[in-house]
Amino acid sequence: MPKNQNNLNGKTLVISRTDSIGDVILTLPLCAWIKQKFPTATIIFLGKKYTQPVLECFPSIDEIKYWDDLDSKSDVDIISEFRSWNADIFVHVFPDKKIAKLVRKAKIPMRIGTSHRVYHLLTCNVRPNFTRKNSDLHEAQLNFELFSSFGIKEVPTMERIKEWLKAFESKSSVPKVFQTILDTSRTKLILHPKSQGSAVEWPLEKYTELATRLVDQNYRVYFSGTEKEGLLFREQLPKDQNIIDISGKMSLSEFISFINEVDGLIACSTGPLHIAAVLQKRAIGLYTKVRPMHPGRWAPIGTKSETIVSLTESTSPENEIRSITVDQLIEKF
């Protein structure tokens, strides 16, 4: 272990989180902590290309690299690329066996990964001993466990993490083609019913009932999702000029800017919910109590975010989240 290992000033760190939007957002507080405690440290974030617009909204990141650009290359070329970054530390926030092996071969001096991945025994030389699955900590807090070697005496509170995430800021404007549907005296709310399979989903028929009732309360409701998701629900949406399908119509960057112009968003535990939360919009998450999917682990973090869980307990997460009623949500408005 190098001398003065607790001082990251002047060091280059790679934060590797090559999974989805929500996971990336919940890693951003770690970047903010590094920059606050070690201002001259350089942070390279290794992620997926589709999360680029999210990463560009956060000022603590110095450079973004994309695993998509590397994954198809030969091992020799990837190792050469890793070496060219001149990194002192590589942190496997999202464990990936292939990346871990190649980082070791690139001889990056300090390689950090949880001890609960067997392949880290051979690829990482700093292996904090903690487990995510059964922890009572939030995912954003758990990421700090990887930095126990760098002077973290205790995991930051959720209030502190919430403050760091206020730095998240939309970097683009809503395209003109979508500005007209925002121009309304009604309260504007996004419903995002799908999750690409990443979360337990509230039934679509409940979203459509909620939309109809909200329109009666002077809301304009937008249904969002990918084009593939839109094909699953588009034909089932109520026919009303204040219920608008925006699924598949925007890039992620445009969608972030659109969320920034509305009043709130309702979804299960998925990326858009976390985007709305860190943009300080009213973000209402629908969750099951079943571990490890419960809100204690995955709740959105923002000044106006909240979660709803069923009062009914079930061994089936799908049955449990289904028991959340439309009335429970209407009471919030």
N, C-alpha and C positions, 0 to 999 in steps of 0.2 A: 504494500500500500504506500503511495507516495507521501512524502512529508507535506505538512500543511494541507492535508486532504480536505479539511473543512472550509478552506478558502477557495471559492470558485471564481473570484475576480480574475479576469484575464484568460479564463479557460473557455473552451468551446464545448458545448454540450449538445448532443443529439437526443431529442425527445421523440421516441418512436411510438406512434399511435396510429396504426394503419387500418382502423376499423371505421365505425359509422359516426354520423354527425353528433349525436348526443354524447357519445363517449369522448369525442374530440373536445367538445365544449366543456365537459367536466374535467378535462386535463388542463385547460387554460389557467385555472388558479395556481397550479404548480409553476407554470411559466412566470406568472406575475410575482410569486414569492421569490423565485430565483433572481429576477431583475431588481426586486426591492432590496433583497439582502446582499446581492452581489452585482452592483450596477454595471460593472465592466465585463461581466460574463456575456458570451455570445450564445444565443439559442437557435439551433437549427431544428425545425420540426419536420420529421419524416412522416408523411401521411399519404392518403389516397387523393388522387387528383380531384375527385368530385367534392371533397371537403375544402378545397382551396378557398372558395368565397368565405367560408366560416373563419378560417385561419387568418385571412387578410383583414378581418374586422377587429383583430386583437393586437394592440401595440407592443406587447412584450416579446413577440417573435421576431427575430432578426432575418431569418431566411427559411423558406419552405422548400423541401425536397419531396419528390413524388415516387413512391414505391412502384407505381404503375410503369414509370419510365425505366425502372431498373429490373423488374421481375422477369422480363422476357430476355434479358441479356445473359451472357455466359457468366459462370461464377467468377472467372478471372476478371471480367470487366466490372462486375459489381464490386469485387474486392478493391479493384483499382479506384473506382468511384468513391467508395467509403474512405480510402486512404487520402484522397484528394481533399476531403473536407477538413483534414488536420484536426480532428476531434480529439479531445482529451477524455471525454466521458460519453458513453452511449447508454441510454436508459430505455430498457424494454418495458414501457408502460403497458403496451399490448403485446403479450408474448407471441413470438413467431419463430418456429424452429429454424426455418431456412435463414431468416435474417440473423438470428443469434449465431449460427454456425459461421456465416460469412463475416460478421463483425469480429468474431474471434480470429479468423484467418487474416483479417485486415490489421490485426494487432493494435486495435484501439486500446490505450492503456487501462482504462477503468470501464468495465462492462457490468452494468447493474441489472439484475433480474431476480424475481422472487424465487426463493428456494423450493417452492412447491411445483416447479416444472423440472422434471428429471433432467432434461437436456441442458438446463442452466448449470448443472453441476460440472459439465464439461466446457461450457461456453462463457460463463460469467464468473468474474473473480470477486464480485460483491453480491451477496445473495441474502437480502433481508428475509427474515422468517415471519411471514404473515399469510393469512388466507382471506380472500375476498368473500367467498360464498357464504360463510356463516358469521361474518362480522356484523356488528351493529353500526358501523360507521357508514356514512354516505360514500358513494363512489368517488366524489371529488376529494374527500378526506383520505380515502384509502391510497390514492396515488402518492400522497406524501410519505407513506410508509417506506417507499422505495428510497427515500432520501434521509433515512435515519443516520447515515454516516456523515451528514453535512450539517450538523448542529440543530436539527429539529428536536427540541426537547419534548414537545407535545404537538399533537395534530391540531392544525388551525380550526377554530370554531366555524360553524356554518355562517355566522354573521360576518366573520372576517372574509370568508370565501365570497360571500355575497357582495361585499365591498369591492373586492378585486374584479369581479365580473362586471361591475358597472362600467369598466373601460371598454367593453364590447360596443362597437358602433358600426351601424350600416354605412357602407362606403359608396353606395350608388343611389340614384333616384329611381322612382317608379317610372317605367317607360310610359310614354304618352298614351299608348293604346289602352293602358289599364287605369290611367288617371280619371277617366270619365266614370268608371264604375265606383270610384272612391268618392266622387263629388256628390255627397248626400248629407242631409241633415240627420240621418239615422245613425245610431250607434253601429259600428262596424265590427263584426266578429267572424273569425275563421273557424270552421269545423274541419278537422283533419281526421277522417274516420279510419284510415288504414295505417299500417306500420311496416310494410314489406316483410312481415313475419317476425319482426324483432320484439314484439310485445303482445300481451293479451289484449284483444280488441273488444270494445263495446259494440253491440250489434248496430248495423246500419239503420235498421228501422227505428231505433231510438234516436239516432242522430237526425233522421228526417222529421220525426215528431217534434224533437227539440227545435229544429229550424222553423217549422211552421208556427210553433207557439212563440218563438222569439220575434218573428216578423210581426205578429200581432202586438208585440210590446215595443214597436218602433225600432227594430233592429234590421240591418241588412246583413245577410249571412252569405259567406263564401265557402264553398266546398273545395278543399285543396287535396292534392296528391299527385303522384306521377301519372303519366298517360296510361300506363298499365293498370294503375289503381282506379283511375277515372273510368275505365271500361267496365269495372266491376260495380260501380255505383251510379254512373251518370244517368242511365235511363230510369233509375228509381227515385230521382230527386223530384220534390214537389214542383209543379209549374207555377212559379211566382216571380215577378220581376225583381223581388228583393231576396231571392235565393239564387245565387249565381255560381255556376261551375267554373272554377279556374284551374282545374286539374290538367296537368300536362301542357300548360300554356306558358310557363315561365322557366327560365334558368334558375339555379339556386340563388345566384346573386340577385336576380330580379325578385325572387320570392322573399328573400331577406328584406329587401327594400319595401316590399308590399306589406309584410308583417309590421314593419316599422311605422306604417301609416294607418294601421287599424287599431282598434281599442283592446282586442284580446283574441285568444285562441283556445280552443278546447280540443284535446286529443288524449290518447293513451300515452304510454311512455315511449315517445319517439322524437326524432330530431327536431321537427318544427316546434314542438312544445318547449324544448330547451332553448331554441332560438328566441321564441317569444319571451321567455322568462328573462334572458340576459339582455334583451332590448327593453326591459322594464315594462312590458305589456302585461295585461291581466292574462296569466297562463294557468289554466285549470286542467290538471292532469287526472285521468281516470285510471285507478290502480286496483290491483288485487293485493290482499294481505300476504299471499303465499310467498315464502322466500325462494329464491333471492330476487323476486320481481317487485317486492314491496316498495312503497314510497320512501321508507327509511334509507334505502339504498339508492333509489333512482329519482327522487322527487326533483322537479325543476327548481332552479335557484334564481330568485329575483325578488324585487321589493313588492311585486304584486302577484306572485305565484302562489298557488295553493293546490291541494290534492283532495280528491274524493275517493274514499274506499267504501266498499259495501259493508253494511251492518251485519250481513249474513255471511257466516263462515262456511267454507266448503273445501273438500279435498280437490275439487276441480277449479282451477283458476278461471276457466271460461264461464262456468256457472256462477262463480262468485262475482265477477265483474258484470255479468248480465243482470244481476239483481240490483245494481245501481239504477235508480229510477230517473225518469225525465224530471219528475217533481223535485228531486234533490238538486238538480241543476237549475231549474227555474227559480228555486228559492234563493239562488245566488245573484239573481238579476232584478 
